[in-house]
Amino acid sequence: MLSDDDVNAFLAAIADHRYETIYFIDLFTGMRQGEILGLTWDCVDFDTGTILICKQLAQEKTNKGTYYLDTPKHDNERLNLQI
């Protein structure tokens, strides 16, 4: 668990970084790596301030290096997060 000081130091360190938004989403949502990397613009609703987790980035097990967007394994993994 990060302290408030740790969070503030981390946010200062990532300011203007190429992946700042990804780090920010990871820090404050608890989303898994594949869920974050599977986000597309249709998953984000700026009007309501929500992110819909309806897909994730996955890698084929039989063909290393091939990535694809997959649906969550269980219906209960399809979530709306308030941002």
C-alpha positions in Angstrom: 0.0 0.0 0.0 1.4 3.4 -1.0 1.3 6.3 1.5 -0.1 9.7 0.4 3.5 10.9 0.1 4.4 7.9 -2.1 1.4 8.6 -4.4 2.3 12.3 -4.7 6.0 11.4 -5.4 4.9 8.9 -8.1 2.5 11.4 -9.7 5.3 14.0 -9.8 7.7 11.5 -11.3 5.3 10.5 -14.1 4.2 14.1 -15.0 4.6 14.6 -18.7 5.7 11.0 -19.2 4.6 9.3 -22.4 2.6 6.8 -20.5 1.4 9.1 -17.7 -2.3 8.3 -18.4 -1.7 4.6 -18.3 0.1 4.8 -15.0 -2.6 7.1 -13.6 -5.4 4.7 -14.6 -3.4 1.8 -13.1 -2.8 3.6 -9.8 -6.4 4.7 -9.2 -8.6 2.0 -10.7 -7.0 -1.4 -9.8 -7.5 -2.6 -13.4 -5.4 -5.5 -14.6 -2.6 -4.9 -17.1 -4.5 -6.6 -20.0 -7.7 -4.6 -19.2 -5.8 -1.3 -19.3 -4.0 -2.2 -22.5 -7.3 -3.3 -24.0 -9.0 0.0 -23.5 -10.2 1.7 -26.7 -12.0 5.1 -27.0 -15.4 3.4 -27.1 -14.7 2.2 -23.5 -14.4 5.7 -22.1 -17.4 8.0 -21.5 -16.2 11.5 -20.6 -19.7 12.7 -20.0 -20.4 10.3 -17.2 -16.8 9.9 -16.1 -16.8 6.1 -16.5 -14.6 3.4 -18.1 -16.2 0.3 -19.3 -14.1 -2.8 -19.0 -15.4 -5.0 -21.8 -12.3 -6.3 -23.4 -8.7 -7.0 -22.6 -5.4 -7.4 -24.5 -4.4 -11.1 -24.6 -1.6 -13.1 -26.1 -2.1 -16.3 -28.0 -0.5 -19.2 -26.2 0.1 -21.2 -29.3 1.7 -18.4 -31.4 4.0 -16.3 -29.2 3.9 -12.6 -29.9 0.4 -12.5 -31.4 -1.8 -10.2 -29.4 -5.5 -9.7 -29.8 -8.5 -8.1 -28.0 -10.5 -10.6 -26.0 -13.7 -10.4 -24.0 -13.5 -10.9 -20.2 -13.8 -14.6 -19.2 -16.8 -14.0 -16.9 -19.8 -11.6 -17.3 -19.0 -10.2 -13.8 -15.7 -8.9 -15.2 -17.6 -6.4 -17.4 -17.4 -3.4 -15.2 -18.2 0.3 -15.2 -15.6 2.2 -13.2 -16.3 5.8 -12.1 -13.3 8.0 -12.8 
